Amino acid sequence: MASACVLEKLGFVLEGTLREDCIVNGDVSDSWVYGLLRRDWTG
């Protein structure tokens, strides 16, 4: 997914997947959780 690529280019790391976390337009969907530690931020 394009938004995940943007986060990874900024240094964010995929920390986990929340399976069947939400409903989008009647379909069950997963959520990805990304994180970035202050010490890893280079901006």
Legacy VTK file of the C-alpha trace (Angstrom):
# vtk DataFile Version 3.0
C-alpha trace
ASCII
DATASET POLYDATA
POINTS 43 float
0.000 0.000 0.000
1.327 3.445 -0.929
0.737 4.998 2.492
2.826 2.262 4.150
5.695 3.004 1.745
5.602 6.685 2.718
5.783 5.832 6.420
8.702 3.457 5.866
10.594 6.069 3.825
10.201 8.422 6.797
11.736 5.841 9.119
8.615 4.352 10.689
8.699 0.627 11.496
5.785 -1.788 11.224
5.211 -2.898 14.806
2.168 -5.089 14.368
-1.079 -5.974 12.665
-4.449 -5.707 14.364
-6.349 -8.466 12.607
-9.999 -7.804 11.766
-9.763 -4.558 13.727
-12.363 -2.458 11.951
-15.179 -2.486 9.420
-14.787 -0.432 6.236
-17.804 -0.204 3.921
-19.197 -3.376 5.448
-15.955 -5.324 5.017
-13.799 -6.452 7.931
-10.334 -4.934 7.619
-6.959 -5.233 9.321
-5.039 -2.268 10.744
-1.285 -1.856 10.631
0.465 -0.184 13.546
3.606 1.820 12.763
5.929 3.427 15.261
8.882 5.777 15.325
11.120 6.352 18.325
12.235 9.899 19.021
15.882 8.813 18.885
15.346 7.416 15.353
13.786 10.609 13.972
16.175 12.367 11.573
13.874 15.206 10.446
LINES 1 44
43 0 1 2 3 4 5 6 7 8 9 10 11 12 13 14 15 16 17 18 19 20 21 22 23 24 25 26 27 28 29 30 31 32 33 34 35 36 37 38 39 40 41 42
